[in-house]
């Protein structure tokens, strides 16, 4: 058999491949995966190996890494085996991510005990931002569904109490954000949030009736709840934030659909999405639109983009197994998802109602609930086919974690506990490694800054003649810095160089600009011929909803691109900043290279932090137009198909769809053109403001810190006692940092 070794480090995203003990050739496909996350390439791994070995499909694979990654290799190997390959797998386990994160936290606490190193950790904006992200415990799970899927019942089941309104209607009119907090006991605190994050009402003990009232108040934007989410065992490093999203067919606030769409489109943070389906009400247009959006998100980014969507079939308790077997029902749902662009979907049948009734204290059951619970408990206990766990494609790791929980067989058979356990697996697999790497990067940056400063001070251990040269060079640097940047020509060059957007941003803008034309053309193809009024109204309504959906999808895409462009431009300006530092030192001749390099590195470490604050741009949304034409506003395109105009045709025998479309196509095209133009202008404006910030940074913050550094160096070159004391302190600091760095590197080693 062909011997393959794979050593994957998910923390620094690095993979080592060995074929019979030797690394593959540089041109080999495997070599291109060395710096990619395993989930990007694992599904293609065995096909690539087959090609590499000219169709010899016998592989002996040893994998070294964390368990969640190994299980992905196992899954890929199973698919390959089913296709006729012979694969033997062995696993060498590395330290779990959660333990590594704890070690980094301990190291951070150790570093904070060191007075000088604490300064390096907190004195740099970028380092501080990395720490905040790495140790932010919140993990987002969004529950998405169309009407009558039992979404609110599912969330109430996870909470272990009835707190969200649930009925056979579009009950979720606002966003409900629920933060896990075990210390709250049996109570949930609540806040009713209006626009601009203003809190209108608050309570320390929320009730279902209170939430119903708040939910129906038109000015409510979000309801924040905090309490013990019974289904999730609180972990020191993770705090679950469960968000109940309004359905797309909810008419109270059309902006909520856009928010829900934004959760699905968020490929940067990759939040977990529980997509709840009602198998008895598939094939709604609302479902199809959302699923197309999900399919698009799943097609980007490899396995993680697929893993973050969990498709839950709810209300399985409504099925009569004597009329339709559950595997048949699940296949029907899977086929429906495949039809909507989601290949090989994994679906999980549950009965949220049974879970809710089991977890709700029996003394709080209504008489109807007592009767319902008894019937369901008997039905699930007496029918082996209703053990829903047997139909779930869960990993061995999830199965072990589920078996370790102290829950009854009846609760386990309801299916929801397995889905809840999968949330833990996703956290271990993706969230923890990301946070660990952010914490490592923050500590590494602090180490780099600290070492640069310590090495520079140590290099002051020179004779008096060299110190005189150093003073001369410092004065020359001060002169060049004062003269070099504060010139109109330099500022104009920066502005001119920044007039063109980065190539990747421009390409994405062009791609987005083509989308409306393609969809409008598809919509236009529906408007031909003459049809009866009822058919015409249905077709018009469907087209209107499709165009509204696209409009919101584009707004979210442009907002994401705005943020991406800001980061890209910021990185470009940082490179310009580094070029400036190099140019500043180009004419230095008197210093020995180590001293010169030490000063240059320390100058380069001056905190560079450009970002768009709330006061820099009036809005981050691209919907900023104010143009009006009769009853149609570009920023509210829900009147594109004016219903008053439709009513004219109600007294006619037929509707000429071609004429109808021609009357409106120009306005619709104009609205999308305006959206595209405003989005581009917003991104251009953001770029210009970052350039202005860069010039301001160089004229103020950099100048000030540069002068402080130069002044400190001059003082040490003149005052011998201060210099000697600083050198000794620097040696001690450098020794401590090197020891600390060694311990830090071990936290990421595989």
C-alpha positions, -999 to +999 in steps of 0.1 A: +000+000+000+011+036-006+022+051+028+009+086+034+016+108+065-005+139+072+004+162+101-021+190+103-019+220+126-053+238+126-040+267+147-013+280+124-031+264+094-002+244+083+000+208+069+029+185+063+025+157+038+049+128+036+048+101+009+068+071+019+086+094+043+094+121+017+077+154+011+058+157-023+074+177-051+067+214-052+045+211-083+023+184-067-013+193-058-007+183-022+019+210-019-006+237-026-026+225+004+002+231+029-011+264+041-049+258+037-073+247+064-080+209+062-117+215+056-108+232+023-091+202+008-101+171+027-130+162+005-107+161-025-078+144-008-082+108-019-090+117-055-058+138-056-039+108-041-054+085-068-042+108-095-008+112-079-004+074-079-018+069-114-049+051-102-033+029-076-060+034-049-044+015-019-034+039+008-021+035+044-027+069+060-014+081+093-030+114+105-015+135+133-038+163+146-069+171+167-099+147+168-124+169+149-100+171+119-093+134+120-130+127+119-132+147+087-105+125+072-124+095+083-155+108+065-136+115+033-120+080+035-154+064+038-166+081+007-134+070-011-138+034+002-174+033-010-160+043-045-137+013-045-105+025-028-086+006-001-077+028+028-062+021+062-063+049+087-043+056+119-046+086+142-020+102+164-038+125+187-026+160+196-036+181+226-072+193+224-078+229+215-097+238+247-067+228+268-044+249+246-066+279+249-064+276+287-026+274+285-026+306+265-049+323+290-025+313+318+004+327+298-014+359+293-020+362+331+017+355+336+027+382+311+004+407+329+024+402+361+055+415+343+053+453+344+072+460+312+056+432+291+021+443+302+030+476+284+037+458+252+004+438+254-019+468+260+000+496+244-007+484+208-042+488+194-038+458+171-026+436+199-055+447+222-080+440+194-067+405+189-069+398+226-105+411+227-115+388+198-097+358+211-112+359+246-146+370+236-166+340+249-198+347+228-206+321+201-235+329+178-261+304+167-289+317+145-322+299+141-337+305+107-369+292+092-400+301+073-435+302+088-450+272+107-418+253+112-419+253+150-389+275+153-400+292+185-410+258+200-375+246+192-359+275+210-382+272+240-372+235+242-335+246+243-343+271+270-362+246+291-392+270+295-418+288+274-405+323+268-410+330+231-445+331+216-453+300+195-483+293+174-492+283+138-485+318+125-455+341+118-451+349+155-415+362+156-419+398+146-387+410+161-352+396+166-348+378+200-312+375+212-307+350+241-274+349+259-266+319+281-259+327+318-261+298+342-258+321+372-293+335+365-309+304+380-345+300+367-350+336+358-344+354+325-337+391+323-350+410+293-346+443+275-367+458+248-344+475+224-354+503+199-334+518+170-300+533+179-297+507+207-320+526+230-335+505+258-373+511+261-382+485+288-363+461+310-372+434+335-352+410+358-378+383+354-392+379+319-424+361+312-441+348+280-469+373+283-444+402+286-425+390+255-457+387+236-466+423+243-431+436+235-430+415+203-461+431+190-450+467+196-441+482+163-410+502+175-393+471+190-362+462+170-348+435+192-355+417+225-324+408+245-328+379+270-302+365+294-305+334+314-297+297+317-301+279+283-308+245+298-298+226+267-262+239+267-237+230+294-219+263+301-182+261+294-156+285+308-144+295+273-178+297+255-210+316+261-238+306+237-258+335+221-289+321+205-308+344+181-343+338+170-347+355+136-380+367+121-392+347+092-389+361+057-426+362+053-431+384+084-446+417+073-440+437+105-405+449+096-391+441+061-357+451+073-356+420+095-355+397+065-324+415+054-308+409+088-316+372+086-301+371+052-270+388+066-265+360+091-266+335+063-242+355+041-217+361+069-187+341+056-162+360+077-174+350+112-191+318+099-218+317+126-237+284+130-271+284+114-299+260+125-322+259+094-356+246+106-378+229+080-414+216+083-415+185+061-452+190+057-448+225+041-419+223+017-416+241-016-427+276-004-412+304-024-398+320+008-380+288+016-366+286-019-352+321-018-335+315+015-322+281+004-306+296-027-288+321-005-277+292+018-265+272-013-245+302-024-229+305+011-222+268+012-204+268-021-177+291-008-150+281+017-150+243+017-163+220+044-167+247+071-191+265+049-212+233+048-207+223+085-221+257+097-256+249+083-276+223+102-308+213+085-334+203+111-367+186+102-391+196+129-426+183+138-417+147+131-442+138+158-470+148+134-461+119+111-479+086+110-452+060+104-479+036+091-486+061+062-450+073+055-418+059+069-393+084+083-365+074+060-388+081+030-397+115+045-361+124+051-352+115+015-380+137+003-365+166+023-330+158+011-342+158-025-359+191-020-326+206-007-306+191-036-331+207-060-323+241-044-286+238-049-275+221-017-255+189-026-254+159-003-274+177+026-273+162+060-307+164+077-317+158+113-352+149+123-364+161+157-395+166+177-390+200+194-424+197+210-415+164+228-382+179+240-400+210+252-426+190+272-399+168+288-378+197+299-407+219+310-414+212+347-444+188+349-462+209+375-463+238+349-480+216+322-515+227+312-541+199+311-538+198+273-500+196+276-503+167+301-525+148+277-502+156+248-471+146+267-485+112+277-496+104+242-462+114+227-442+096+254-462+064+247-459+068+209-421+074+210-414+047+236-435+020+220-424+027+183-388+017+176-390+037+144-395+069+164-361+068+180-349+097+159-313+094+168-310+063+145-315+085+115-290+111+123-256+113+105-237+122+136-199+117+142-186+092+167-174+122+188-210+136+190-223+101+199-198+098+228-206+132+241-243+125+239-239+091+257-220+110+285-250+132+291-274+122+319-306+122+299-334+097+295-337+075+265-370+093+257-353+127+256-325+113+235-350+099+210-365+133+205-335+142+184-329+177+196-302+168+222-281+154+194-284+187+175-274+206+206-243+183+210-234+191+174-232+228+184-204+218+208-186+200+181-187+230+158-172+252+185-144+227+191-138+223+154-138+259+142-144+285+169-117+274+193-088+271+168-097+305+154-097+321+188-065+303+198-047+316+167-059+352+174-046+349+210-013+335+198-009+363+172-016+389+198+010+375+222+035+370+193+031+407+183+036+418+219+068+396+220+080+410+188+076+446+200+092+437+234+122+420+218+128+448+194+129+473+222+151+452+244+175+444+216+178+481+207+187+491+243+212+463+245+229+476+214+236+508+232+265+490+249+291+508+227+322+529+231+320+567+234+330+573+198+302+551+185+277+568+208+287+601+194+280+588+159+247+575+172+237+609+184+246+624+151+225+598+133+196+604+156+197+641+148+199+633+111+169+610+114+149+637+132+158+662+105+148+638+076+116+628+094+106+665+099+115+674+064+104+642+046+068+637+054+055+672+061+057+681+024+028+687+001+043+665-026+044+634-004+008+638+007-003+643-029+015+611-039-002+591-012-036+605-023-029+598-059-017+563-053-049+556-033-073+569-060-077+534-075-095+508-054-075+475-048-078+451-077-097+424-058-122+450-045-128+464-080-133+428-094-159+421-067-177+453-074-178+445-111-192+410-103-219+425-080-228+451-106-237+423-131-260+404-107-291+428-110-290+427-148-290+389-148-319+386-124-340+413-139-336+395-173-349+363-157-378+381-141-386+398-175-389+364-191-419+357-170-438+387-184-449+378-218-483+370-233-518+376-219-530+357-188-561+359-166-560+384-138-554+359-110-524+343-127-511+378-135-514+390-099-496+358-087-468+362-112-464+399-103-463+392-066-437+365-071-415+388-092-419+416-067-407+394-039-378+381-059-366+416-067-370+427-031-350+397-019-322+405-044-322+441-033-316+430+003-291+404-007-271+430-026-272+455+003-257+428+026-231+419-001-221+456-005-218+461+032-196+431+035-175+444+006-173+478+024-157+461+054-134+440+032-123+470+013-116+489+045-093+461+057-076+457+023-069+495+020-057+496+056-032+468+048-021+487+017-015+518+038+003+498+064+027+487+037+031+523+027+039+531+063+066+504+064+080+517+031+082+552+046+101+538+076+126+521+053+130+553+032+136+573+064+166+551+072+180+548+037+207+575+040+219+563+074+256+555+071+274+561+104+257+533+124+266+497+124+238+476+109+225+460+141+220+493+158+204+509+128+181+479+123+172+479+159+161+516+157+142+509+124+123+480+139+113+499+170+101+528+148+082+503+127+065+491+159+048+524+165+011+515+167-006+518+134-044+517+137-066+530+110-103+522+112-136+537+104-153+549+135-190+558+139-182+595+134-163+589+102-191+577+080-228+587+085-239+551+077-225+518+069-256+509+048-256+516+011-293+524+013-287+562+015-307+577-013-334+603-009-347+606-045-385+602-049-407+596-079-444+596-071-451+568-047-418+550-055-386+555-035-354+539-045-346+530-009-380+514-004-384+493-035-414+474-021-437+496-042-421+488-075-452+469-086-478+495-074-508+475-062-531+503-072-521+498-108-527+461-105-562+468-093-571+484-126-569+450-142-593+434-119-622+445-140-607+432-172-607+397-185-569+395-189-536+411-182-510+418-209-479+409-189-455+424-215-471+458-214-472+456-176-435+449-174-425+475-200-442+502-178-421+492-148-388+478-161-372+512-166-379+522-130-367+489-116-335+491-136-330+526-124-334+516-088-308+489-090-284+512-109-288+537-081-280+511-055-249+500-074-238+537-078-243+545-042-225+514-030-195+522-051-195+558-039-197+546-003-167+523-007-148+551-025-156+575+003-144+550+029-111+547+010-106+584+008-113+588+046-088+561+054-062+579+033-070+611+052-066+592+085-032+579+073-019+614+066-033+626+099-017+597+117+017+604+102+014+641+110+004+637+146+006+603+163+037+590+145+055+623+148+049+624+185+060+589+192+090+592+170+102+622+189+097+605+222+118+575+210+146+597+196+146+618+228+149+587+250+178+573+229+197+606+230+193+608+268+207+573+272+237+580+250+246+611+270+238+597+306+261+568+312+244+556+344+210+556+328+223+538+298+240+510+318+209+505+340+187+503+309+210+478+293+209+455+323+171+457+324+169+450+287+190+418+291+168+406+319+137+414+298+150+397+267+158+365+287+123+365+302+107+371+268+127+343+251+116+318+278+080+331+275+081+327+237+092+291+240+063+283+262+039+301+239+051+283+208+045+250+225+008+258+228+004+256+190+027+227+184+012+195+170 
